[in-house]
Amino acid sequence: MAVTRGSRSAPARGAAKESAKSPAPVIPQLSWEQIRPAAVILVSGTESFLAERSIRQLRDLLKAEDPSLEISDIDAASYAPGELLTMASPSLFGEPRLIRVSSVEKSTDSFILEAIEYLSYPADDTYVVLRHGGGVRGKRLLDAVRASTGDVIEIVCAELKKDTERYDFSVAEFRAAGRRVSPSAIRALVSAFADDLAELSSACGQLIADTSDEITEATVARYYSGRVETNAFAVADSAIAGRYGESLALLRHALATGADPVPMVAAFAMKLRTMAKVLGTRGGSGQLAGQLGLAPWQIDRARRDLQGWTGEGLGRSIQMLAETDENIKGGGRDPVYSLERMIATVSARGER
């Protein structure tokens, strides 16, 4: 397999000591879809779905280049001394090797020491993937990897917490498949699968596989009507629009089908805080997007949501939101009652 590797020199022994402060990374830091072959690849971040997809993408790339690729797995949490060096040692037929190391955030001391040593003298035609899911365990190894001057890269798989990030992710899914999709369909998907990126990706995949025309909001509703109608954002949208009876019914249906009160409040918080940001602003949504840290469509949606609202009413609703958040996290006895009380206030646009 033709992959050029830079020359290495053995680091000083003192470099293996764990520093109080992590040095600035000197290796390339790439996003999950930019993964490429390297002697050592650190896949970091808490978004497991993107990490798994990225590692799978690397495997497929290496397998396409050489079908004889030998794949091995190591669990760093139960590492046996010498395991890495044994798996990386030359094979009889010289096949390229991919060694996937999981649970680096739970590494044994033996693995940390041997992995740091391996950085200085990596095996030829061997690709070692270190999957670190977050936390401070293994910091010594992370610092050594990020300070390496050889053929080492880091793939950063941070959680996609913002709607805009999940929106862009979904757009990329359809673009990669060469499919046309309307912005409203993307928004409906993002709202319906706000809590699970894997489910969002699966929903995009199903729509791509099962439909041939342009994917619209109506298409999404046809496939995922139950999910769309009872998710937290649907409850929030209904209450913000002043439809008290409908929002209460949606809330009860959502709770009956397993929805959790905490994400429910989070959905209200996201909507109301966006409305507060947009309240009183002037100018085009494109012009304001960078200033407010929002996507243009979020500004347009917030302006529609603000119809019939006053600044005072919005302030009272946000105050009620804070009280509800405290109550459902242990400050109150009845989370459902707290949610219903919040919905009553929001549905009245903060006027009661």
CORTALIN-V126150 format. One record per backbone hydrogen bond with DSSP energy under -1.0 kcal/mol. NH is the residue of the N-H (numbers start at 1). CO is the residue of the C=O. If there is no record, write none. Layout:
nh=NH co=CO
nh=NH co=CO
//
This chain:
nh=3 co=1
nh=15 co=12
nh=16 co=13
nh=17 co=14
nh=26 co=146
nh=30 co=154
nh=34 co=31
nh=40 co=151
nh=41 co=128
nh=42 co=153
nh=43 co=130
nh=44 co=155
nh=47 co=157
nh=48 co=46
nh=51 co=47
nh=52 co=48
nh=53 co=49
nh=54 co=50
nh=55 co=51
nh=56 co=52
nh=57 co=53
nh=58 co=54
nh=59 co=55
nh=60 co=56
nh=61 co=57
nh=62 co=58
nh=63 co=59
nh=64 co=60
nh=65 co=61
nh=66 co=62
nh=69 co=66
nh=70 co=96
nh=72 co=98
nh=74 co=100
nh=76 co=102
nh=78 co=75
nh=83 co=80
nh=86 co=82
nh=87 co=83
nh=88 co=84
nh=97 co=125
nh=98 co=70
nh=99 co=127
nh=100 co=72
nh=101 co=129
nh=102 co=74
nh=104 co=131
nh=106 co=103
nh=107 co=104
nh=108 co=76
nh=112 co=108
nh=113 co=109
nh=114 co=110
nh=115 co=111
nh=116 co=112
nh=117 co=113
nh=118 co=114
nh=119 co=115
nh=120 co=117
nh=127 co=97
nh=128 co=39
nh=129 co=99
nh=130 co=41
nh=131 co=101
nh=132 co=43
nh=139 co=136
nh=142 co=138
nh=143 co=139
nh=144 co=140
nh=145 co=141
nh=146 co=142
nh=147 co=143
nh=148 co=145
nh=152 co=150
nh=153 co=40
nh=154 co=28
nh=155 co=42
nh=156 co=30
nh=157 co=44
nh=161 co=159
nh=166 co=162
nh=167 co=163
nh=168 co=164
nh=169 co=165
nh=170 co=166
nh=171 co=167
nh=172 co=168
nh=173 co=169
nh=174 co=170
nh=175 co=171
nh=176 co=172
nh=178 co=175
nh=179 co=174
nh=182 co=215
nh=186 co=182
nh=187 co=183
nh=188 co=184
nh=189 co=185
nh=190 co=186
nh=191 co=187
nh=192 co=188
nh=193 co=189
nh=200 co=196
nh=201 co=197
nh=202 co=198
nh=203 co=199
nh=204 co=200
nh=205 co=201
nh=206 co=202
nh=207 co=203
nh=208 co=204
nh=209 co=205
nh=210 co=206
nh=211 co=207
nh=215 co=180
nh=220 co=216
nh=221 co=217
nh=222 co=218
nh=223 co=219
nh=224 co=220
nh=228 co=224
nh=229 co=225
nh=230 co=226
nh=235 co=231
nh=236 co=232
nh=237 co=233
nh=238 co=234
nh=239 co=235
nh=240 co=236
nh=241 co=237
nh=242 co=239
nh=243 co=238
nh=244 co=242
nh=247 co=243
nh=248 co=244
nh=249 co=245
nh=250 co=246
nh=251 co=247
nh=252 co=248
nh=253 co=249
nh=254 co=250
nh=255 co=251
nh=256 co=252
nh=257 co=253
nh=258 co=255
nh=259 co=254
nh=264 co=260
nh=265 co=261
nh=266 co=262
nh=267 co=263
nh=268 co=264
nh=269 co=265
nh=270 co=266
nh=271 co=267
nh=272 co=268
nh=273 co=269
nh=274 co=270
nh=275 co=271
nh=276 co=272
nh=277 co=273
nh=278 co=274
nh=279 co=275
nh=281 co=278
nh=288 co=284
nh=289 co=285
nh=292 co=288
nh=293 co=289
nh=294 co=289
nh=299 co=295
nh=300 co=296
nh=301 co=297
nh=302 co=298
nh=303 co=299
nh=304 co=300
nh=305 co=301
nh=306 co=302
nh=307 co=304
nh=309 co=306
nh=314 co=310
nh=315 co=311
nh=316 co=312
nh=317 co=313
nh=318 co=314
nh=319 co=315
nh=320 co=316
nh=321 co=317
nh=322 co=318
nh=323 co=319
nh=324 co=320
nh=325 co=321
nh=326 co=322
nh=327 co=323
nh=328 co=324
nh=330 co=327
nh=331 co=326
nh=332 co=327
nh=338 co=334
nh=339 co=335
nh=340 co=336
nh=341 co=337
nh=342 co=338
nh=343 co=339
nh=344 co=340
nh=345 co=341
nh=346 co=342
nh=347 co=343
nh=348 co=344
nh=349 co=346
nh=350 co=345
nh=351 co=348
//
